[in-house]
Structures are given as C-alpha cells and as structure tokens.
Amino acid sequence: MNVYLIVSGIFSAIAALIHVGCIYFGASWYRFFGAGEQMAIWAEQENIKPTIITSGIVLVLSIWSMYAFSAAGFLAKLPLMKLGLSIITLVYLMRGIGGFFLMNNPMGRSAKFWFWSSLICLVVGLFHLFGLKQEWINL
C-alpha cells in the first residue's frame, strides 16, 4: 500500500469536489476560494463561462485522482501510468513553485490565494513524487 499516492488521490479528489461546490454554490464559493472577482461576477450573472472552466478543472483533478488511486492499487491499472503520473507530479510541483512568484503580481487573485494554493500544490506534488518513486518499478 502506497500511502503517499493514496493521500495524493484524496487531495485531488477533495480539490475536484471543492470545484464542484464552486459550480453549485456560485459566486460566494468562487470568491472564498480565490478564483478571482471576474469568475464570481460571471457566476452572479449566470454566465456559462465559470461552469465550463471549472468543469474542466473538475475533470482533470478527477482523472489525476484516479491515476493516484490506480497506482496505489485501489483501481484497475490505467494506461500510461508512468508517463501520466510523471506529468501529474511535474504539473503539481511547477504550479506549487511557480505560484509563489505570482504573489506580487496576483493577476486578479490575492497574494493569500497564491500562497495557500501554491503551498497545497507543492505538498501534493511532493506526495506524488515520493509515491511515484516508491511505485516506479511496479508501474
């Protein structure tokens, strides 16, 4: 049992559910989670853009969660496991590190958003990295 990949899968699943909550609960959730004022305004106007964008994020995070759970042995083996998990790990780590550089130029989000979301992505990326390292030979 690979605890690192199980935790990684849980983190991605929770993130996907939070994004579903943003779609369902609307502007207040977009604001609370720091999606940017434009997304909140669109949600208040019942514009379809936030739903489409957020649905795409839900889909990606759900797939990432499935890959982590699959590598941990909870789901059937998915195709291209090494490549998929390597890319997922790289994206989480790059987003985690890169986000810290955006704190001074938040692009419609707050510095607080960039700090916390980057820290979370960095931690999840490290869990993926440690889990991937443990499972590499078995994938």
N, C-alpha and C positions, 0 to 999 in steps of 0.2 A: 504494500500500500504506500503510495507516494503522497504524503501529507502536503507537501508544497504544491503539487498540482491540484489536489482536492481544494485547498484554500484558494488557489488561483481561480478554479472553476466557480467556487462560491462567490468570490469577489466580482467576477464578470457577470454572473447571474444576478447578483444584487444590483449591480450597475444597470443591467438591462431592465430590471423591474423598476428602478428609480426613473428611468427614462419613460417607461410605460406610464408611470404615475404622472410625469410631466404632461404627457399627451392627455391623460384622463382628467387631471385636476387643473390643467391650464396655466394661465399667467402667473399665479401665485407660486406654483412649483418651479416654473422657469426662472422666476426672479430669485427664489430661495436658493436654488442650486446654481445660480450664477450663469445661466445660459445667455444672458445679455438682454438688455432692455428691448431690442428690436424683436427678439423671439417672443417676449412677453406681450408686446403690443400686437404682434400678429395674432397671437393666441386670443387676446381680448377681442380682436376684430373678426375672429373666427376664420382667419386666413388658413388655407391648407398647408402653407409652407412649413410651419413648425412641425406639423404632424408628419409630413413626408420626410423631413430632415431627421427628426427624432426616431421615426420608424426605421430608417436606415441604420441609425446607431444601435437600436434595439436588435436588429437582425445581426449586425456584426458582433456585438457583445454576446449574443446568444450562441452564435457559431463558435466564438472563442471559448466560451464556457464548455460547450460540447467537446471541443478538442482537448481541453484540460482534463475533463472527466474521462474521456476516452483513453488518453494516455495513462491516467491513473487506474484504469481497468474497470471503471464504472459503466462505461458504454462500449458498444462494439467498436472495433478499431476503424477509425476513419481514414480516408485516403490521404496520402502525402503528409503523414504525421510529422516527420522530422522537419520538412520544409514549412508546413503550416505552423507548428509550434515555434520554430525559429523566427518566423516572420512576426508572429503574435508577440513573442518576447521582445524582439527588436522594436516593434511599434510602441509597446508599453514603456520600454526604457527610454526611447527617444522622446516620447511625449512627456515622460516624467522629468527628464533632464531639461529638455527644450522649454517647457512651460515656465521654469524658474527665470529664464531670460526674458519672458514676456511680462513679468510683474511690473516693470517700469513703463511699459507700453501696452496696456491691457486690452486694446482693441475692442472696446465695448463691454469688457468684463472687468471685474475688480481685481486688484492685486491679491486680495484674500482668496478669490476663486482660483487664480493661477497657482498660488502657493499650495492650497489644500488639494486641489485636483492633481497637481504635479507630484506632490508627496505620495498620494494614493497610487498614482500610475507607476511611480518609481518602485514603491513597495511591491505592487502586483507584478511588475516586471522582474524584480529580483526573485520573487517566489517562483515565477515561471522559469527563470534562469536556473535556479537551484533544482527545481523539479525536472527540468529538461536534462540537466547534467546527470541526474540520478537515473533517468529512464532511457537515455540516449541509446544504449546498446540493445534495449528491448524493443525499440520502435522499429 
